Amino acid sequence: MHFSANHIIKKITFYHNNSSYSNHLNIAYGIDKNFFLGCTVSISSILIFNPELNFSFHIFTNHLPCYLEKNLKLLSEKYKTNITLYLVDDINLSILPTTKNWTIATYFRFIIADFFYQKIDKIIYIDADIICIGSLEELFTLTFEENIAYVVTDKDAIWWNKCAIRLDESKLSKGYFNAGFLLINLNLWHEYNINSKAFELLSDNDKSKKFTHLDQDVLNLLLIEKVKYLDKKYNQQVSINYELKYKNKNTPYSPNLDQAILIHYIGPTKPWHKWASNYKCAQYFINAKQQSPLKSMPLLSATTSTQMRYCSKHKILQKKYFSGIICNIIYCIKKLTKH
């Protein structure tokens, strides 16, 4: 058992430009049902800010509702762009570790790398909670030399050192990257057997206990000294839950996004959640949604206990006390019924 393109059981393509993949910048997503809205708006944002560039988008998912196909068809028609859906059979991946923040879909990036090997030379994998607000033209012309991927560092040197200690690899103190953006050299990825090595590490119960960030930890270990770092503007992290953190500092949360090209909404609260849409940092997502064929699609309400917990906190921060208390009651009920 390993990560393989054989996991693809259905493929649906919306073509409006039939030229070769090689003439386009190929961008792939690996998502589950929780990221459908995020993914479609992410694609919209790239097309809005890069009208003169050619892209082919590839979405790998384990769930395929009719409304997703309908909206992607609308998106493809409006922007005359290529979008392909791939239905993934994820049953054989169920032995791999997951968390409440990282589902099986996090491993689809490995299937993506296998699927496109020998079809194209490179592909960008990005998380579906990333929004584009600038030009991606530079990414068309980057050369890899002997590197397997272009990446962007995660957080700061203090965090890198913590990761180096946790993963028992001193070299990570010089740089630990966020796997939400990967520009992959598919030939070298295959040559270094990254998929098989990753599966081996993730399947080892003793080793996987160290992995708090699952495939991101694994990729950092496997790609040591085989990556080139891009500017933070290609994976500028924003956490909407920092709005809660900063409320006690008497200063609003205001990340510096002046130079950002790709904004990455990390953490459990996303800009497509109803309780997050009023914040300044969420407006990049809201603006892209409003300009897309998805503008009438409603933002998502809280459903899980984790979402209810954060919804409650944000509602109270926004002085919507009654709805905040109701969410907290529902959160407590959900927690109790789990036990």
TACORDA-V242854 format. One record per residue. N is the residue number from 1. SS is DSSP state (a for helix, b for strand, c for the rest). PSI is psi in degrees with one decimal (NA if undefined). OMEGA is omega in radians with two decimals (NA if undefined). Layout:
[[N | SS | PSI | OMEGA] [N | SS | PSI | OMEGA]]
This chain:
[[1 | c | 133.3 | 3.09] [2 | c | 173.3 | 3.08] [3 | c | 126.4 | -3.06] [4 | c | 151.1 | 3.05] [5 | a | -12.9 | 3.11] [6 | a | -11.2 | 3.11] [7 | a | -9.7 | -3.11] [8 | b | 120.3 | -3.10] [9 | b | -9.7 | 3.10] [10 | b | 146.1 | -3.12] [11 | b | 129.0 | 3.12] [12 | b | 126.8 | -3.04] [13 | b | 134.4 | 3.00] [14 | b | 103.3 | -3.08] [15 | c | 136.6 | 2.96] [16 | c | -4.2 | 3.07] [17 | c | 107.3 | -2.99] [18 | c | 10.9 | 3.11] [19 | c | 166.4 | -3.04] [20 | c | 148.1 | 3.03] [21 | a | -35.3 | -3.02] [22 | a | -18.8 | 3.12] [23 | a | -2.6 | -3.08] [24 | c | 164.0 | 2.89] [25 | b | 116.6 | -3.10] [26 | b | 128.3 | -3.11] [27 | b | 128.5 | -3.06] [28 | b | 148.3 | 3.08] [29 | b | 147.3 | 2.98] [30 | b | 113.2 | -2.97] [31 | b | 159.5 | 2.90] [32 | c | -172.6 | -3.02] [33 | a | -19.7 | -3.12] [34 | a | -10.9 | -3.03] [35 | a | 15.3 | -3.13] [36 | a | -49.4 | -3.11] [37 | a | -43.9 | 3.12] [38 | a | -43.7 | -3.10] [39 | a | -46.2 | -3.10] [40 | a | -37.2 | 3.10] [41 | a | -35.2 | 3.07] [42 | a | -47.2 | 3.10] [43 | a | -44.0 | 3.12] [44 | a | -43.9 | -3.09] [45 | a | -38.8 | 3.11] [46 | a | -42.8 | -3.11] [47 | a | -36.1 | 3.12] [48 | a | -42.1 | -3.05] [49 | a | -2.5 | -3.13] [50 | c | 57.8 | -3.02] [51 | c | -21.9 | -3.07] [52 | c | -3.6 | -3.08] [53 | c | 153.5 | -3.12] [54 | c | 129.0 | -3.14] [55 | b | 154.3 | 2.88] [56 | b | 126.6 | -3.10] [57 | b | 141.3 | -3.08] [58 | b | 122.1 | -3.09] [59 | b | 116.9 | 3.13] [60 | b | 122.3 | -3.06] [61 | b | 157.6 | 3.11] [62 | c | 10.7 | 3.14] [63 | c | 135.4 | -2.99] [64 | c | 76.5 | 3.11] [65 | c | 155.4 | -3.10] [66 | a | -37.0 | -3.09] [67 | a | -27.9 | 3.09] [68 | a | -46.4 | 3.10] [69 | a | -44.2 | -3.12] [70 | a | -46.2 | -3.10] [71 | a | -35.9 | 3.10] [72 | a | -32.9 | 3.06] [73 | a | -43.7 | 3.08] [74 | a | -43.2 | -3.14] [75 | a | -45.6 | 3.13] [76 | a | -41.8 | -3.12] [77 | a | -41.7 | -3.10] [78 | a | -43.1 | -3.05] [79 | a | 2.0 | 3.14] [80 | c | 54.7 | -3.09] [81 | c | 160.7 | 3.14] [82 | b | 126.6 | 3.05] [83 | b | 128.4 | 3.12] [84 | b | 133.5 | 3.08] [85 | b | 137.6 | 3.11] [86 | b | 121.4 | 3.08] [87 | b | 123.3 | -3.05] [88 | b | 132.7 | 2.98] [89 | c | 107.0 | -3.02] [90 | c | 8.3 | -3.08] [91 | a | -42.8 | -3.09] [92 | a | -10.9 | 3.10] [93 | a | -5.2 | -3.01] [94 | c | -14.9 | 3.12] [95 | c | -11.9 | -3.09] [96 | c | 152.6 | -3.09] [97 | c | 144.5 | 3.04] [98 | c | 167.0 | 3.03] [99 | c | 178.9 | 3.12] [100 | c | -21.3 | 3.10] [101 | c | -23.5 | -3.13] [102 | c | 109.1 | 3.13] [103 | c | -177.9 | 3.11] [104 | a | -31.7 | -3.09] [105 | a | -21.5 | 3.13] [106 | a | -22.3 | -3.12] [107 | a | -3.1 | -3.13] [108 | a | -22.5 | 3.14] [109 | a | -28.0 | 3.09] [110 | a | -39.9 | 3.08] [111 | a | -38.6 | 3.10] [112 | a | -47.1 | -3.13] [113 | a | -37.4 | 3.12] [114 | a | -41.9 | -3.08] [115 | a | -40.4 | -3.03] [116 | a | -3.5 | 3.10] [117 | b | 131.5 | -3.12] [118 | c | -0.5 | 3.01] [119 | c | -42.9 | 3.10] [120 | b | 168.0 | -3.10] [121 | c | -28.5 | -3.08] [122 | b | 157.4 | 3.07] [123 | b | 147.8 | 3.02] [124 | b | 125.9 | 2.94] [125 | b | 127.9 | 3.00] [126 | b | 149.9 | 3.08] [127 | c | 152.7 | -3.08] [128 | c | -4.9 | 3.06] [129 | c | 28.7 | 3.09] [130 | b | 131.4 | 3.14] [131 | b | 138.2 | 3.14] [132 | b | 135.8 | 3.07] [133 | c | 24.5 | -3.13] [134 | c | -173.0 | -3.07] [135 | c | 137.2 | 3.07] [136 | c | 14.5 | -3.03] [137 | a | -37.2 | -3.12] [138 | a | -32.3 | -3.06] [139 | a | -17.4 | 3.12] [140 | a | -27.2 | -2.95] [141 | c | 0.8 | -3.13] [142 | c | 138.5 | 3.08] [143 | c | 144.2 | -3.02] [144 | c | -30.8 | -2.97] [145 | c | -119.5 | -3.12] [146 | c | 21.1 | -3.08] [147 | c | 146.1 | -3.11] [148 | c | -28.3 | -3.09] [149 | b | 154.3 | 2.88] [150 | b | 135.9 | -3.07] [151 | b | 176.6 | 3.09] [152 | b | 135.9 | -3.10] [153 | b | 150.8 | 3.11] [154 | c | 125.8 | 3.08] [155 | c | -124.2 | -3.00] [156 | c | -177.8 | -3.06] [157 | a | -30.6 | 3.09] [158 | a | -43.1 | 3.11] [159 | a | -41.9 | 3.12] [160 | a | -43.0 | -3.12] [161 | a | -39.4 | 3.09] [162 | a | -40.9 | 3.13] [163 | a | -38.3 | 3.12] [164 | a | -41.1 | 3.13] [165 | a | -46.4 | -3.10] [166 | a | -38.5 | -3.09] [167 | c | 2.4 | 3.09] [168 | c | 48.1 | 3.11] [169 | c | 101.7 | -3.02] [170 | a | -29.1 | -3.09] [171 | a | -21.8 | 3.14] [172 | a | -16.0 | 3.10] [173 | a | -14.3 | 3.10] [174 | a | -8.8 | 3.13] [175 | c | 127.3 | 3.09] [176 | c | 126.4 | -3.02] [177 | b | 158.6 | 3.04] [178 | b | 127.1 | -3.04] [179 | b | 9.2 | 3.10] [180 | b | -19.5 | 3.05] [181 | b | 121.5 | 3.08] [182 | b | 118.8 | 2.96] [183 | b | 107.1 | -2.89] [184 | b | 130.7 | 2.94] [185 | b | 99.9 | -2.98] [186 | a | -33.0 | -3.14] [187 | a | -45.7 | 3.13] [188 | a | -34.1 | 3.06] [189 | a | -44.5 | 3.13] [190 | a | -42.3 | -3.11] [191 | a | -38.6 | 3.14] [192 | c | 4.4 | 3.02] [193 | c | 42.8 | -3.04] [194 | a | -41.4 | -3.11] [195 | a | -48.9 | -3.11] [196 | a | -41.1 | 3.13] [197 | a | -38.8 | 3.13] [198 | a | -44.4 | -3.14] [199 | a | -38.6 | 3.14] [200 | a | -43.9 | -3.14] [201 | a | -44.5 | -3.09] [202 | a | -26.7 | -3.12] [203 | a | -11.3 | -3.13] [204 | c | 108.0 | -3.05] [205 | a | -37.4 | -3.13] [206 | a | -43.9 | -3.12] [207 | a | -39.2 | -3.05] [208 | a | -15.3 | 3.07] [209 | c | -25.7 | -3.13] [210 | c | -15.9 | -2.98] [211 | c | 101.2 | 3.05] [212 | c | -22.4 | -3.13] [213 | c | 23.6 | 3.00] [214 | c | -117.4 | -3.03] [215 | a | -27.2 | 3.10] [216 | a | -44.6 | 3.06] [217 | a | -45.8 | -3.11] [218 | a | -45.7 | -3.12] [219 | a | -36.9 | 3.09] [220 | a | -37.4 | 3.11] [221 | a | -41.8 | -3.05] [222 | a | -25.4 | -3.06] [223 | c | 15.0 | 3.13] [224 | c | 129.4 | 3.11] [225 | c | 16.0 | 3.09] [226 | c | 23.9 | 3.11] [227 | b | 156.5 | 2.98] [228 | b | 140.5 | -3.07] [229 | b | 131.3 | 3.03] [230 | c | 165.2 | 3.10] [231 | c | 150.6 | 3.13] [232 | a | -21.1 | -3.09] [233 | a | -17.8 | 3.13] [234 | a | 1.6 | 3.03] [235 | c | 63.7 | -3.08] [236 | b | 109.4 | -3.01] [237 | b | 137.9 | 3.07] [238 | b | 131.9 | 3.07] [239 | c | 113.0 | 3.14] [240 | c | -27.8 | 3.11] [241 | c | -12.6 | 3.03] [242 | a | -17.9 | 3.02] [243 | a | -36.9 | 3.10] [244 | a | -40.1 | -3.11] [245 | a | -39.9 | -3.04] [246 | a | -12.2 | -3.08] [247 | a | -28.5 | -3.12] [248 | a | -1.8 | -3.12] [249 | a | 6.1 | -3.14] [250 | c | 31.9 | 3.09] [251 | c | 135.9 | -3.11] [252 | c | 151.0 | 3.06] [253 | c | 119.3 | -3.07] [254 | c | 78.9 | 3.12] [255 | c | 144.9 | -3.14] [256 | c | 105.9 | -3.08] [257 | c | 17.5 | -3.08] [258 | c | -36.6 | -3.09] [259 | c | -0.9 | -3.03] [260 | c | 143.8 | 3.00] [261 | c | -42.1 | 3.07] [262 | b | 118.8 | 3.11] [263 | b | 126.0 | -3.07] [264 | b | 111.9 | -3.14] [265 | b | 91.4 | -3.11] [266 | c | 165.3 | 3.09] [267 | c | 170.9 | -3.02] [268 | c | -23.8 | 3.10] [269 | c | 123.9 | -3.08] [270 | c | 160.5 | -3.10] [271 | c | -11.8 | 3.08] [272 | c | 3.8 | 3.02] [273 | b | 136.2 | -3.05] [274 | a | -38.3 | -3.06] [275 | a | -4.0 | -3.10] [276 | a | -8.9 | -2.90] [277 | c | -16.6 | -3.10] [278 | c | -11.5 | -3.09] [279 | c | 147.7 | -3.13] [280 | a | -41.3 | -3.07] [281 | a | -18.2 | 3.14] [282 | a | -9.6 | -3.01] [283 | a | -23.6 | 3.10] [284 | a | -40.2 | 3.08] [285 | a | -48.3 | -3.10] [286 | a | -41.3 | 3.14] [287 | a | -42.3 | 3.12] [288 | a | -40.2 | 3.12] [289 | a | -41.9 | -3.11] [290 | a | -26.6 | 3.14] [291 | c | -2.2 | -3.06] [292 | c | 168.8 | 3.05] [293 | c | -5.7 | -3.08] [294 | c | 12.3 | -3.01] [295 | c | -26.7 | -3.14] [296 | c | -8.7 | 3.14] [297 | c | 128.3 | -3.09] [298 | c | 150.5 | 3.00] [299 | c | 162.7 | -2.98] [300 | b | 139.1 | 3.07] [301 | c | 163.1 | 3.09] [302 | c | 136.8 | 3.10] [303 | c | -43.7 | -3.10] [304 | c | 166.6 | 3.13] [305 | a | -40.2 | 3.12] [306 | a | -44.3 | 3.13] [307 | a | -40.6 | 3.11] [308 | a | -38.9 | 3.14] [309 | a | -49.1 | -3.12] [310 | a | -34.9 | 3.08] [311 | a | -44.3 | 3.12] [312 | a | -47.3 | -3.11] [313 | a | -42.8 | -3.12] [314 | a | -38.7 | 3.12] [315 | a | -42.2 | 3.13] [316 | a | -39.6 | 3.07] [317 | a | -36.5 | -3.13] [318 | c | 6.3 | 3.12] [319 | c | 24.9 | 3.03] [320 | c | 70.9 | -2.90] [321 | a | -42.3 | -3.08] [322 | a | -50.4 | -3.13] [323 | a | -30.9 | 3.09] [324 | a | -41.8 | 3.13] [325 | a | -40.6 | 3.12] [326 | a | -45.2 | 3.12] [327 | a | -38.1 | -3.13] [328 | a | -37.7 | 3.09] [329 | a | -45.2 | 3.13] [330 | a | -40.2 | 3.09] [331 | a | -46.5 | -3.11] [332 | a | -39.8 | 3.12] [333 | a | -44.7 | 3.14] [334 | a | -39.8 | 3.13] [335 | a | -42.4 | -3.13] [336 | a | -39.5 | -3.09] [337 | a | -11.9 | 3.06] [338 | a | -24.2 | -3.02] [339 | c | NA | NA]]
